[in-house]
Amino acid sequence: MAKLGGAAALFLALFLAIDPLTPAIILGVLLAALPASGLAPRALVTRAAPLALAALSIALFNTLFGNGGIAGGVAVGLRLLAIGLAGLLALATIDPTDLADALIEHLGAPPRFAIGTLAAFRLLPIFAREWETIGLARRARGIDESSLGDRVRGFAERTLALLVGAIRHATRLAAAMDARGFDSGLPRTRARPRPLQAGDRAWLLAAILLATGATAASIAVGTWRFVLGQ
């Protein structure tokens, strides 16, 4: 919960500001904190590459066709990259079981919702492998995706196949969970109570200070702009 709360504080600061300095400060601190995240460099690059590509593409689009010019495009790209990296560091370093326990213990979420969240996290790697399997199956059938048009059509078809598979997985999982009494309505106990500790509070406080500090620095320099004031 401390990681998610810290990410939410950064999200709020990034959503409210459209200047380039606020996301630049937050992004710089997040990049400096990457070695402490515990993520392997290869896994981090693999997960962050799509975010960086999307931020670069949207920044280029806003630079060419937006009203803010280069400064506006850079600001949008930095915002998206900072938002994506903050979310990545928060979610990629959270164990799904810990998340489900924390939702019940600290937020008072219903056990059905928390266990469903845990199941969704567990299914994500399965869907990633199924996406690759669908691509290999299409290639084995001789479906050519060499041109851009073929790739776009192939992406839509692969997405539909993955959606169908996801619904089947979810249906079987829901039936299995109901068969094991997850929807019995009886009160549940907590096997792994995890109270908030000093390190959790320090992490949350650091994120709040980073968000407010970046905003204050932008206001002091005179570059801060409210998102609804453009």
Protein Blocks (a to p, Z undefined) as FASTA:
>chain_A
ZZmmmmmmmmmmmmmpccfklmmmmmmmmmmmmmmnopafklmmmmmmmmmmmmmmmmmm
mmmmmmnlmmlmmmmmmmmmmmmmmmmmmmmmpcfklmmmmmmmmnopafklmmmmmmmm
mmmmmmmmmmmmmmmmmmmnopackbmklmmmmmmmmmmmmmmmmmmmmmmmmmmmmmno
panopacddfbdcdddfklmmmmmmmmmmmmmmmmmmmmnopaccfklZZ
